[in-house]
């Protein structure tokens, strides 16, 4: 954050988000300070990366075995699911059970 004192009672605040063009929403363009010089548009790159991440998660290609080095035993997985159910987190237990089944299915392929 940079502050530039103008006259005696005004100041400007410049944050790196504006300098780097991190926020690309049309609303943000309306409120970006006019005194800010934008040196990049990294928001476009960030948005593209997040969309790719979402797609990979939704289609099941991420995380894969290369990016999931941690293993859990069947006993520990079942213990975790049982504890979730004991605590009344049935939906979480169901979702976790499905995730475990997907991991087991992927690892046997």
C-alpha positions as CSV (number, residue, x, y, z in Angstrom):
1,X,0.0,0.0,0.0
2,X,1.3,3.4,-0.9
3,X,0.0,6.7,0.4
4,X,0.6,10.0,-1.4
5,X,-0.3,13.1,0.5
6,X,-1.9,15.7,-1.7
7,X,-2.4,19.2,-0.2
8,X,-2.9,19.0,3.5
9,X,-6.1,17.1,3.9
10,X,-6.3,14.6,1.1
11,X,-4.4,11.4,0.5
12,X,-4.4,8.7,-2.1
13,X,-4.2,5.0,-1.4
14,X,-2.7,2.7,-4.0
15,X,-2.9,-1.0,-3.5
16,X,-1.0,-3.6,-5.6
17,X,-4.3,-5.2,-6.7
18,X,-4.9,-2.1,-8.8
19,X,-1.3,-1.9,-10.1
20,X,-1.4,-5.6,-11.2
21,X,-4.9,-5.6,-12.6
22,X,-5.9,-8.4,-10.3
23,X,-9.6,-7.7,-10.2
24,X,-11.2,-7.8,-13.7
25,X,-14.9,-7.6,-12.7
26,X,-16.6,-4.7,-14.6
27,X,-17.6,-3.1,-11.3
28,X,-14.0,-2.9,-10.3
29,X,-13.1,-1.0,-13.4
30,X,-15.5,1.7,-12.3
31,X,-13.9,2.1,-8.9
32,X,-10.2,1.7,-9.8
33,X,-8.5,5.0,-8.9
34,X,-7.8,7.2,-11.9
35,X,-4.3,7.9,-10.6
36,X,-3.4,4.2,-10.8
37,X,-1.2,3.0,-13.6
38,X,-2.0,-0.6,-14.4
39,X,1.2,-2.6,-15.1
40,X,-0.4,-5.9,-15.9
41,X,-3.7,-7.8,-16.1
42,X,-2.9,-10.7,-13.9
43,X,-6.6,-11.0,-13.1
44,X,-7.2,-12.5,-16.5
45,X,-4.5,-15.1,-15.9
46,X,-5.9,-15.8,-12.4
47,X,-9.4,-16.2,-13.7
48,X,-8.3,-18.6,-16.4
49,X,-6.3,-20.7,-14.0
50,X,-9.3,-20.9,-11.6
51,X,-11.6,-21.9,-14.4
52,X,-9.2,-24.7,-15.4
53,X,-8.9,-25.8,-11.8
54,X,-12.7,-26.0,-11.4
55,X,-13.0,-27.9,-14.7
56,X,-10.4,-30.5,-13.6
57,X,-12.1,-31.0,-10.2
58,X,-15.6,-31.3,-11.8
59,X,-14.5,-33.8,-14.4
60,X,-12.5,-35.8,-11.8
61,X,-9.0,-35.4,-13.5
62,X,-7.8,-33.5,-10.4
63,X,-6.6,-34.5,-7.9
64,X,-5.0,-37.5,-9.5
65,X,-2.5,-40.1,-8.1
66,X,0.5,-37.7,-8.9
67,X,-1.1,-35.0,-6.8
68,X,-2.4,-37.2,-4.0
69,X,0.7,-38.7,-2.4
70,X,-1.1,-39.3,1.0
71,X,-2.7,-42.6,1.6
72,X,-5.2,-43.6,4.3
73,X,-5.9,-47.1,5.4
74,X,-9.3,-48.6,5.1
75,X,-9.5,-48.8,8.9
76,X,-8.7,-45.2,9.3
77,X,-11.1,-44.1,6.6
78,X,-13.9,-46.1,8.1
79,X,-13.1,-44.7,11.6
80,X,-13.3,-41.2,10.2
81,X,-16.6,-41.8,8.5
82,X,-18.0,-43.4,11.7
83,X,-16.9,-40.3,13.7
84,X,-18.6,-38.0,11.3
85,X,-21.8,-40.0,11.6
86,X,-21.6,-40.0,15.4
87,X,-21.3,-36.2,15.4
88,X,-24.4,-36.0,13.2
89,X,-22.6,-35.0,10.0
90,X,-24.4,-37.6,7.9
91,X,-24.1,-35.5,4.6
92,X,-20.4,-35.0,5.2
93,X,-20.0,-38.7,6.0
94,X,-21.8,-39.6,2.8
95,X,-19.7,-37.3,0.7
96,X,-16.5,-38.5,2.3
97,X,-17.6,-42.1,1.7
98,X,-18.1,-41.3,-2.0
99,X,-14.7,-39.7,-2.2
100,X,-13.1,-42.7,-0.6
101,X,-14.8,-45.0,-3.1
102,X,-13.6,-42.8,-6.0
103,X,-10.0,-43.0,-4.6
104,X,-10.2,-46.7,-4.3
105,X,-11.6,-47.1,-7.8
106,X,-8.9,-44.9,-9.3
107,X,-6.1,-46.7,-7.4
108,X,-7.2,-50.1,-8.7
109,X,-7.2,-49.0,-12.3
